[in-house]
Amino acid sequence: MDNEHTAGYKEPCAQCSAVDWGVSEEGQFYCRSCHNVIERTREVVDTTFTPGSTRVSTISRGSRTKRPERGRQWMICEAFQLILRNQANALLRLGVHPHFKDQVLCQLWRLYLQRSRQAYTHNPVRSSSFNLRRPGSESDSAAESSVVSASETDGETNPPSTAGSHAESASDWSLCSGSVDVNNYLTARQRRSHGLMSMKKTLALIHLALTWSREPLTLSDLLRLVTEGHVPYVNAYEDLPEEMKLDGRDALIFRVESIPSYHVMHKEAQGLLVFLQLSAFPPISRQCLLHPALLSLRYLIDANLPDELHPWVCRLMERAGLADQTLHLLDTRSCPMLPRFDVLTAALVIVTMKLMFGMDDNTEWDLSNDTGDQDDSGNMFSLRRWYRLTQAALIGAQQRRDRDIARKQWKAKKPIFPVAAAKSVMMKKKRTAEQLQACFERLSSCPAGVQRPEPSSFRFCWGDEDGADGPSLHHKKLDRVLTLKDHVWTPRNLSYWHPALRPCDSRKCRSHYLEVEETLPRSFVWLLQLFSFLLDLKPDYLYEEVLKVERRVLGTKTPRDRPLSRSRTRSRTRNRTTPGCHREDETEK
């Protein structure tokens, strides 16, 4: 027992009768034996009263229901703005252009505050927890004008929120939360009607700003940076200023227990896009790194596929009518759907692999046998060798990902206590968990925490250097899988199989991948799993995008859709029945 901190306190513990007291960071006494917290606190010496003199203030035993210490009055949108600022600063440190934050994200945030009637409006949203000034009053106009000028000069340090100015006139500040307008965010009706912000919407707003800025960061890249901890999301509230105390029901808004999936985030961004009523986004031209023509190069490198596949991906993209930049133009009036450049590009690469190699469990291995074994192939690309290298690297990467997720620390260093009575119990559990973690670190050879990996756009590293996942196959040739017909190089594979391309009613049925997965060729399923791992999404999500590309290429409903060859095609249906709305067809050319 440290007499210097406990001031000689020798009363036995009420639970275990031990006399072994310690002082926590909050100044409270706790038993080191059973972690029981008592209401006695450490004596504090204040030397700032008068120079040369001291004043001792002691907090003794008192009522169990004490008014907690609070900082200034603040609103939920102020905290979300600071979290958005920290997320944007993290992206700037990773190489994103400052134009993304200064001219795009700030404007989108101001537009959101105006659409949700939280700021920049003469008709602010009413709150049930406190009273706002009447719209049109002199104080209201003065506060709004001051906020606009402050946000234009210093948008990083001064939160642009007129609602924050209104908070100063709040008649009641709830004792069970740190913010003054938490009741609005806990009501589902008000969240839907006013489009109030959430932690998921912060990432959705970041994604919209990246797309508008035409930064080469897709939604899958953003979620990967969040998962690896390079962009603050889990426990992002810990970086808020000390004066903005989070307590009570604030935990229901800012506490994050999982990272959203790709499908959930795209749906959230789509809803936010409709809510903001944005005008047409800048067009995505072929020179933009988000365009499938250039994005496919990155995915070919990451999957260790030869560079000679890229011209075939571009030819397929033109046949599907996806090379025109007007198709990648986002306009909420004419084309309100948010593009998924990463999923579309991966689907184009998969369809190209089916065109070149068949991927039907027979054709690709026959072509590999003609090319030769891995030792005799020379400079020719062998799909068998590529599969062996990629499969070994994929298994290792999946194991590392699962191990890092299992060792990831989700608990916050500054926990939010939903109920004040549970604070002592939660602090006791936290200290116990920290002691167990320290024991495991001493007993094990490696630390229990997860080392944050370096940010990268690639999942794998191919080459001859140390630490690479395998030799690079980017320079390999495709001469053995091509043939020269009429002075034009065409694939040796003459057949192309595909499931039934009849679209389903999205209101009645969803993806049928789980139903037809057992009937699909194993090589095609493995290819879906490979690119699903690269993008960190579910295979059924990518499977539906492959079907959309095949409908554009093989369908005849629109003038833009044309067959893959000038020769006449005929289709025959296999005698195979599959559940759901899909059947498996095969087209021979």
Buried (B, 14 or more C-beta within 10 A) or exposed (E): BEEEBBBEBEEEBEEEEBBBBBBEEEEBBBBEBBBBBBBBBBBEEEEEEEEEEEEEEEBEEEEEEEEEEBEEBBBBBBBBBBBBBBBBBBBBEEEBBEEBBBEBBBEBBBBBBEBBBBBBBEEBBEBEBBEBBEEEEEEBBEBBEEBBEBBEEEBBEBBBBBBBBBBEEBEEBBEEBBBBBBBBBBBEEBBEEBBBBBBBBBBBBBBBBBBBBBBBBBBBBBBBBBBBBBBBBBBBBBEBEEEBBBBBBBBEBBBBEEBBBBEEBBBBBBBBBEBBEBEEBEBBBBEBBBBBBBBBBBBBBBBBBBBBBBEBBBBBBEBBBBBEEEBBBBBBEEBEEBBBBBBBBBBBBBBBBBBBBBBBEEBBBEBBEEBBEBEEBEEBBBBBBBBEBBEEBBEEBEEEBEEBEEEBBEEBEEBBBBEBEEBBEBBBBBBEEEEEBEEEEEEEEEEBEBEEEEBEEEBBBBEEEEEEBBEBBBEBBBBBBBEEEEEEEBBBBEEBBBBBBEEBEEEEEEBBBBBBBEBBBEBBBBBBBBBBBBBBBBBBBBBBBBBBBBBBBBBEEEEEBBBBBEEEEEEEEEEEEBEBBBBBBEBEB
